Amino acid sequence: MDYAWNEKPAPSPVHYRHWRDIPYAEGDDDPMRTLWLSCPQKGTGFATVVWFHGGGFAQDGHECPPVLYNGQYAVVEPRYRLSPQVKAPAYHQDGAAAIGWVLANIASYGGDPQKVFVGGMSAGGYLAAIVAMDPSWLAPYGYTPQDVAGLLLTSGQMTTHFQVKADMGDPRSRFQPVVDPLAPLAHLSPDLPPILLVTGDPACDIPARAEENALMAASLRAMGHPCVEHHQLSGHDHGGAFRSCDFLIERFLDKILADG
């Protein structure tokens, strides 16, 4: 993680208005179910990126690509409950609640609810993928995957996450792939929103991480999905993929927003 939450520097007040610790789960003031929101100081109708931090569903902290704070986008950084205090599907419930809150409320902060992107790193990439791709997670809030403008997934697990498997009592190795209803790979569809996948080098990232992202991209293309990119960053390990993803994220956002 880049910072603990209480150490995270606020974005420049010249460029941003910011709100901390907004509860996103109705009737629940648990600090682990809150979000930080930063909006451009000027203008309205801006795009928003909801970014979930990584940490294997066991670590909490601030972790967000610096390029998202370039003054063009609103940025939402949700906290979510973690193991061992909770088990799956609590993480999924929190991720969906956070996205639902943003879709319902970002217009009142000046953002365009039709330009809400969702992304994350590692476990956060898995969380962004599963709650935005499986329609059942956003349905309680009145939304569908098509209400998300795009997915920005950095080295996320596209099979069922190893911590989720453990929570469910699955005794198999963390590296034995499982594609069940809690796997993003189980919810592929040609009408999903545009998807950016960034991973490290297959020889350096978490074992099989680059390959399962490649499978997801290839499968979506074969199904007729019109906009999916997968970039394997040569020589980059797991953390290196995150530290080097800024250009790819900015280019992808520019492309989708220009096309829209």
C-alpha positions as CSV (number, residue, x, y, z in Angstrom):
1,M,0.0,0.0,0.0
2,D,1.1,3.6,-0.6
3,Y,-0.3,5.0,2.6
4,A,-2.4,4.1,5.6
5,W,-5.7,5.9,5.3
6,N,-5.0,8.4,8.1
7,E,-1.7,9.2,6.4
8,K,-3.0,9.7,2.8
9,P,-2.3,13.2,1.6
10,A,-5.3,15.1,0.3
11,P,-5.3,16.0,-3.4
12,S,-4.3,19.5,-4.3
13,P,-7.1,21.9,-3.3
14,V,-6.3,23.9,-6.4
15,H,-7.6,21.0,-8.5
16,Y,-10.0,19.1,-6.3
17,R,-12.8,19.3,-3.8
18,H,-12.6,16.3,-1.5
19,W,-14.8,14.4,1.0
20,R,-13.5,11.8,3.4
21,D,-15.3,8.8,5.1
22,I,-18.6,9.0,3.3
23,P,-20.7,5.9,4.3
24,Y,-21.8,4.0,1.3
25,A,-23.9,1.3,2.9
26,E,-27.3,2.5,4.0
27,G,-27.8,2.5,7.7
28,D,-24.2,1.3,8.4
29,D,-21.5,3.7,9.8
30,D,-18.7,1.0,9.9
31,P,-15.5,2.9,8.9
32,M,-14.6,0.0,6.7
33,R,-17.7,0.7,4.6
34,T,-16.8,4.3,3.7
35,L,-15.3,6.0,0.7
36,W,-13.1,8.9,-0.1
37,L,-14.4,11.1,-2.9
38,S,-12.3,13.7,-4.8
39,C,-13.9,15.8,-7.6
40,P,-12.4,18.3,-10.0
41,Q,-12.6,21.8,-8.6
42,K,-13.9,23.2,-11.9
43,G,-16.6,22.1,-14.3
44,T,-19.3,19.4,-14.3
45,G,-20.2,16.3,-16.2
46,F,-16.8,14.8,-15.5
47,A,-16.0,11.1,-15.5
48,T,-15.5,9.2,-12.3
49,V,-13.2,6.3,-11.5
50,V,-14.0,4.0,-8.6
51,W,-10.7,2.3,-7.6
52,F,-10.4,-0.6,-5.2
53,H,-7.1,-1.2,-3.4
54,G,-5.4,-4.6,-3.3
55,G,-4.0,-6.6,-0.4
56,G,-5.4,-10.1,-0.8
57,F,-8.6,-9.2,1.1
58,A,-6.4,-9.0,4.2
59,Q,-4.7,-5.5,4.0
60,D,-6.2,-2.1,4.2
61,G,-4.7,1.1,2.8
62,H,-4.5,3.7,0.1
63,E,-3.4,2.5,-3.3
64,C,-4.4,4.4,-6.5
65,P,-2.7,5.1,-9.8
66,P,-1.4,8.7,-9.6
67,V,-2.7,9.5,-13.1
68,L,-6.2,9.4,-11.8
69,Y,-5.5,12.5,-9.8
70,N,-4.6,14.6,-12.9
71,G,-7.6,16.9,-12.5
72,Q,-9.8,15.5,-15.2
73,Y,-11.7,12.8,-13.2
74,A,-13.5,12.4,-10.0
75,V,-11.8,9.6,-8.0
76,V,-13.6,7.3,-5.5
77,E,-11.5,5.1,-3.2
78,P,-13.7,2.8,-1.1
79,R,-12.6,0.9,1.9
80,Y,-14.1,-2.5,2.3
81,R,-14.3,-5.1,5.1
82,L,-11.4,-7.6,5.2
83,S,-10.5,-11.1,6.4
84,P,-10.3,-12.4,9.1
85,Q,-13.0,-10.1,10.5
86,V,-15.4,-11.1,7.7
87,K,-15.5,-13.7,5.0
88,A,-16.7,-13.8,1.4
89,P,-19.1,-12.6,0.1
90,A,-18.8,-9.6,2.5
91,Y,-16.1,-8.1,0.2
92,H,-18.4,-8.5,-2.8
93,Q,-21.3,-6.9,-1.0
94,D,-19.2,-3.9,0.0
95,G,-17.8,-3.5,-3.5
96,A,-21.3,-3.6,-5.0
97,A,-22.7,-1.1,-2.4
98,A,-19.8,1.3,-3.1
99,I,-20.4,1.2,-6.9
100,G,-24.2,1.5,-6.3
101,W,-23.7,4.6,-4.1
102,V,-21.5,6.3,-6.8
103,L,-23.9,5.6,-9.6
104,A,-26.8,7.0,-7.5
105,N,-25.0,10.0,-6.1
106,I,-22.2,11.2,-8.3
107,A,-24.5,13.6,-10.2
108,S,-25.1,15.6,-7.1
109,Y,-21.3,16.2,-6.9
110,G,-21.2,17.3,-10.5
111,G,-20.2,14.1,-12.2
112,D,-21.8,12.3,-15.1
113,P,-23.4,9.0,-13.9
114,Q,-23.0,7.6,-17.4
115,K,-19.2,8.0,-17.1
116,V,-18.4,5.9,-14.1
117,F,-15.5,3.6,-14.5
118,V,-14.5,0.8,-12.0
119,G,-11.0,-0.5,-11.5
120,G,-8.6,-1.9,-9.0
121,M,-5.3,-3.6,-8.3
122,S,-4.8,-7.3,-7.5
123,A,-7.6,-8.2,-5.1
124,G,-9.2,-4.9,-5.9
125,G,-9.0,-5.8,-9.6
126,Y,-10.8,-9.1,-8.9
127,L,-13.4,-7.2,-6.8
128,A,-14.0,-4.6,-9.5
129,A,-14.4,-7.3,-12.1
130,I,-16.7,-9.7,-10.3
131,V,-19.2,-7.1,-8.9
132,A,-19.3,-5.2,-12.3
133,M,-19.5,-8.3,-14.5
134,D,-21.9,-10.5,-12.5
135,P,-25.3,-8.8,-12.8
136,S,-26.5,-10.1,-9.5
137,W,-24.3,-7.8,-7.5
138,L,-25.5,-4.5,-8.8
139,A,-29.1,-5.6,-9.3
140,P,-30.2,-4.8,-5.7
141,Y,-29.2,-1.1,-6.4
142,G,-31.1,-1.0,-9.6
143,Y,-28.1,-1.2,-11.9
144,T,-26.6,-3.6,-14.5
145,P,-23.0,-4.1,-15.8
146,Q,-23.9,-1.9,-18.7
147,D,-24.3,1.1,-16.3
148,V,-20.5,0.9,-15.8
149,A,-18.6,2.9,-18.4
150,G,-15.6,0.6,-18.4
151,L,-13.3,-1.6,-16.3
152,L,-9.7,-0.9,-15.5
153,L,-8.2,-4.1,-14.1
154,T,-4.6,-4.3,-12.9
155,S,-3.2,-7.8,-12.2
156,G,-6.6,-9.0,-10.8
157,Q,-7.4,-12.7,-10.4
158,M,-9.9,-13.7,-13.0
159,T,-10.6,-17.1,-11.5
160,T,-12.1,-17.3,-8.0
161,H,-9.8,-15.4,-5.7
162,F,-7.6,-17.5,-3.5
163,Q,-8.9,-15.9,-0.3
164,V,-12.5,-16.3,-1.4
165,K,-11.8,-20.0,-2.0
166,A,-10.4,-20.3,1.5
167,D,-13.4,-18.5,3.0
168,M,-15.7,-21.0,1.3
169,G,-13.7,-23.9,2.7
170,D,-12.1,-25.0,-0.6
171,P,-9.1,-27.1,0.4
172,R,-7.4,-26.9,-3.0
173,S,-4.1,-25.0,-3.6
174,R,-4.3,-21.2,-4.1
175,F,-3.0,-21.8,-7.6
176,Q,-5.5,-24.4,-8.6
177,P,-7.9,-22.4,-10.8
178,V,-11.6,-22.5,-9.9
179,V,-14.2,-21.0,-12.2
180,D,-17.4,-20.9,-10.2
181,P,-20.0,-18.2,-9.8
182,L,-17.5,-16.1,-7.8
183,A,-15.0,-16.0,-10.7
184,P,-15.1,-13.2,-13.2
185,L,-14.4,-15.7,-16.0
186,A,-17.8,-17.2,-15.3
187,H,-19.5,-14.0,-16.3
188,L,-18.2,-13.2,-19.8
189,S,-20.5,-11.6,-22.2
190,P,-20.1,-9.6,-25.5
191,D,-22.1,-6.7,-24.1
192,L,-19.9,-6.1,-21.0
193,P,-18.5,-2.6,-20.8
194,P,-15.0,-1.8,-22.3
195,I,-12.3,-3.6,-20.4
196,L,-8.6,-2.9,-19.9
197,L,-6.5,-5.7,-18.4
198,V,-2.9,-4.9,-17.3
199,T,-0.6,-7.6,-15.9
200,G,3.1,-8.1,-15.3
201,D,5.4,-10.5,-17.2
202,P,4.2,-14.1,-17.0
203,A,7.6,-14.9,-15.6
204,C,7.5,-12.2,-12.9
205,D,3.8,-11.6,-11.9
206,I,1.9,-14.0,-9.5
207,P,1.9,-17.4,-11.1
208,A,-0.8,-17.8,-13.8
209,R,-2.0,-14.2,-13.3
210,A,-1.0,-13.0,-16.7
211,E,-2.3,-16.1,-18.4
212,E,-5.7,-16.0,-16.9
213,N,-6.1,-12.4,-17.9
214,A,-5.0,-13.4,-21.4
215,L,-7.6,-16.1,-21.4
216,M,-10.3,-13.6,-20.4
217,A,-9.3,-11.2,-23.1
218,A,-9.1,-13.9,-25.8
219,S,-12.4,-15.4,-24.8
220,L,-14.2,-12.0,-24.8
221,R,-12.8,-11.3,-28.3
222,A,-13.9,-14.7,-29.5
223,M,-17.4,-13.9,-28.2
224,G,-17.5,-10.7,-30.1
225,H,-16.7,-8.2,-27.4
226,P,-15.8,-5.0,-29.2
227,C,-13.4,-3.4,-26.8
228,V,-11.0,-5.4,-24.6
229,E,-7.3,-4.8,-24.2
230,H,-4.7,-6.9,-22.4
231,H,-1.2,-5.6,-21.8
232,Q,1.5,-7.9,-20.4
233,L,4.4,-5.6,-19.2
234,S,7.7,-7.2,-20.0
235,G,10.0,-7.6,-17.0
236,H,7.4,-6.3,-14.5
237,D,6.4,-8.2,-11.4
238,H,3.0,-7.9,-9.6
239,G,3.7,-4.5,-8.0
240,G,5.5,-3.3,-11.0
241,A,2.5,-3.7,-13.2
242,F,0.6,-1.3,-10.9
243,R,3.4,1.2,-10.8
244,S,3.6,1.3,-14.6
245,C,-0.1,1.2,-15.5
246,D,-0.7,5.0,-15.6
247,F,-0.1,5.6,-19.3
248,L,-2.3,2.6,-20.3
249,I,-5.1,3.7,-18.0
250,E,-5.0,7.3,-19.2
251,R,-5.0,6.3,-22.9
252,F,-7.8,3.8,-22.4
253,L,-10.0,6.4,-20.5
254,D,-9.3,9.0,-23.2
255,K,-10.3,6.5,-25.9
256,I,-13.6,5.5,-24.3
257,L,-14.6,9.0,-23.4
258,A,-13.8,10.2,-26.9
259,D,-15.9,7.4,-28.4
260,G,-18.7,8.1,-26.0
